[in-house]
Amino acid sequence: MKSLADTFLHIAVALLKDVQQAYPAYGGVAKDKERLSHLVRTRGLGFFTLDLPSLDAALTNALEHGLLVLNGPVSKTVSKKIKVPRLFRGLWLRVFTHDACLRVDPDVNSIMFLRQLCCLGKRIEVGCSPQRFEKSLGEYYNVEKELPEPSLRWNCDVLDPDDLAFDLHCGDLLRSHCWFGESVSRDNLPFDSETTTNDWSLLQRFQQNADIVAQSLGEFDPIWFSNSLHESGQGIGFRHGPGAVAERSGQVHKYNFVHWPAKLNAVFPWSHCGKIITDSRECPSSHEFPSKLIAVPKTAKSPRLIAAEPTEHQWCQQLIRRFLEARISGLFGRNFIDFTSQNASGTLALRSSLTRECATVDLSSASDRLSCYVIERVFRRNPTLLHALHASRTRWVVDSLSSTRTGFTNNSGRKPGTEVKYLIPKKFASQGTAVTFPIQTLVFFIAALTSSGVVLKKPSDLYLTSGGFDGGLGRLRNKLRVFGDDIIIPTHGYASLTRLLTLLRLKVNVDKSFYKGYFRESCGQDAYKGYDVTPIRPRSLSDDGPTLRNAALDFSNNLFNKGYWNAADSVRSAVGNHQFWRNLPTVGRSSGVVGLTSFCGSDVAHLKSRYNAKLCRYEVRKWTFRATSRRKQTHDYPGLLQYFTEQPSPLTKWEHGIQERPRTSDGLRWEDTGLVTYVRCAS
């Protein structure tokens, strides 16, 4: 059986054939193949998952700063006079001079080929080494140490018993000795310096904008908002997410809540939010189940650490998420923020790579660094929403990964190697929480707005009218967009945004943020001088099961659509269920039918065909995919609650019960060809 490293090598060699066809005069392809083979033999799969991606990082950094700085195991230069990597030297020299300086007119196609070769294995979902796993887990706890302690009582049932929230201010971050309730101003700053004064002014403008945005969202009444959604035929707002929950899978029906904490009940009464009116059962246990820290595969460099939320918390968080999305959409339309699509951000990044009018900013561990300290100040003027966020937030995280971690000091002060069972986080929420994405999008939007020089004076400055936006917000239209931690901001505001986010204890990923050169990256769109240079990065390369076969087909089609035709063919030979590939139809790029894409339209002549007299149609025998799912049946009131939550169409069959994860099946089936057949009817 061919190893994954050999599969990548096979595809990389085919990519070099595409390079040869693009540049017939390039004579170094044979040497590049020899070097690739040697490096794969000596370094194994890590060559594609770790070494080459580091070379891609050097390339994008050079496109930003104009100078190629090499480090790592595959950065050996051609010679002392030719300071570009020996591997793929012909492509490098079309982008950089012999002194490793960026050319005035670098070849965009060479940039695209280099990025595709370097990023082949960057996103492949493989387990990282134990050392890298421990490092990632250690960083998770180290980030927690760096966050400021919240001023309000996030770990208690009552968040703000002394009404302190109104007087909180982001400028408190500049005053380590600030007391609760003490107002901060320029006169009582601890340091009298120009830098501190500028920082205070930046935080002051951020706080002012945050107050107006928070007020403009309006009061959050969960019962009223849920009823309004139901009356308009949009469901009840409460729902369960598709991901894992903290409880054991299959332990309990999701709509039959076993726990409903007192903190949650204060804002989301169980009698109105956790059951239907005719349900006569008493309120369940007030025990608060902790969220569970879990690791999911990401890359060979590090896993992705997320928190699986308790069922009842996730249920209420979904209503808050729906509220935020509805209110933000009502304020801005699809300007600045669009939760349904990343296309606008990608288009703006593509345009900015040519005009350089906007910078793209990426954050490191954005959700883990967004603290309760910042959240309580951003939403201080909207107490109903702030208390709802507190009520639905899980205050405990159980570390289910502790038994695998040794060798570093944890945040509880225990000796290295000691297991940590529970963590009381200072972060607002980890990935896996339903409100994380809209909350961080809103906070980063306010930061970007402030850094762009806009200071809101009244709530009406945010409203979108037929004439546009009032105030200074109108000039940022089509220049500022935020989608999670992907921020696009006018270039002149980049320095201010970097400083503001640093003051808020967030961290800008400078290696993935671009504002100087012509390279931009945002929401999966990589661009240089107006050209799309996004590499195709597969997450799996295997034919072991229908899901993986479908992923291999998508990878092959994506390579084909990019113009890497030899590489697309190599996927079919390397990922090898030959019966699968032989029985796929050839389809047009925009047909929406599963098959091998083509620029010349559809073709099924190579497939077996027949005429189905019962259905009066021509059919072909082709390989198809089908997704099926089952439900664990339940009855009584939880099933009725599920019905009102999902609101199925009366024209479709609906079954209540826990929706199990869909299972994909594939195989040969007789399917309609799409040809119209006319049959003469008997008289």
C-alpha angles and dihedrals in degrees: 000000000000114000122234091249090055090049091054090047091053091053093044091053089051089051088056087056087057088050090052091052092049093048109028091176092057105107100179099081094098092053091047090055091051092049092048092051092048094048092048091051093050102036104027124199092341088072090070099033100043115006102049094042088056087055089052089052089054089051096052090044089053092049087055100044102025098238129089111229113187131202135148138061098302099043098096108141127227093245142319090279097042105054101185125102116280090224109083090358093162091060094044092053091056088059103033136035123241088269091058092251119140112258120241089239107026117189108255093201090056089051089052093049093047093050093048093050093046096045101046094108100023097105100030109135104237130139115266123227120276089249093055090044091054091046092053092048091048091052089052090060094039091056088052090056092054095056119098120248112258118248095219129061102265091159094055132075091247114053102196113013093159097047095242098142095085092062097045116114135186087231086073085082088075093054115066091183096051115141125216111275095011111134117230123221139158091265097061100043112134094231127047101210137121092243093053091046091052091048091051091050090050092050090044092056090045091052092048092051091045091053093052094045091048092050091047091058089068131217119319114225107170096199095047093044093048092049092049091053091049093049091052092050096251099120124254098290093237112103144142123257124237095241135082123293129212094251119080112277112262093008094117139001108265092228093053101074114209095184132036111171121218090239090057093043092057092068102018106040110209091221089064105024106033104042143019120266097253092053106108097190120124123248110282126240116311091220112129111225113213124237115249125233109224135170123227125189114269113151138329087262097062142340124245113251114209136163121237106217127220113263097247093048093049089049092058095037089061090060091052089048090052090049093051094047092049094047095045091048089050091053102044107013103212094327116117095350130043116168093186101058143022093201096099091053091049092049092050091049090051092051093045091054086067101037098031088213092129135045126214116223128194128188132216116234090345097175093044092052098046100099135202085239091067096039094055090054097044092053099034091116093052104057095169092059093041092053091046090053090050093047095051095042117102108231096198131058119193112211105222089174097061095099089063095049124088137149107049138080113256128216094260091067095247122145120269113279095030115128119240111211102180137024128195099207126213090200116095096233141335127231108286094053114114095225097046096089100047093041095051090043090055095045092049090046090056089048092049091047091052094046091051090062100256117138114185115218102181137010092254089068087075098050119107112222134173088270094050129251127338121231122013096323093089094068090059093059109125089007103074128050135159128194111171107303093342106103129183114191136165107276094241090063097053096095093047092047092050091051094045094050090048090053089052088056092252123130127227114216097227092186090063099035118091133189109131107060134033098274120103132176127187137144094353094312116118116185140174123192091339095312125116108242097166111144122222107246115187121207094205139014110196142101093214099124137354096276092054092045089053090050091051090051091052091049092051092047093048091052090049093050090051091054098255093128099160090048091050090053091047091059089060092052096040098045093052127198092124094187088059095053095042093056099050118108122234108244138183118260094251099034096104090220122126110251145087109313122234137182089220100062132253131330131179099164092113093058128084112261139192141169115248106212093188093057095029095231143108115250137192128204106238141154111267138177126224129186117210131177136186134207130222100232121236133171142201123040100341089059090050091049088052090053093055090045097052096033096201121206114262088228094063132066112254130193125191123221139078111324107230121212110280116257120215120217128182140183145117115316137163108251137175114271092213092242118136113236123195117206122191110235120229114253 
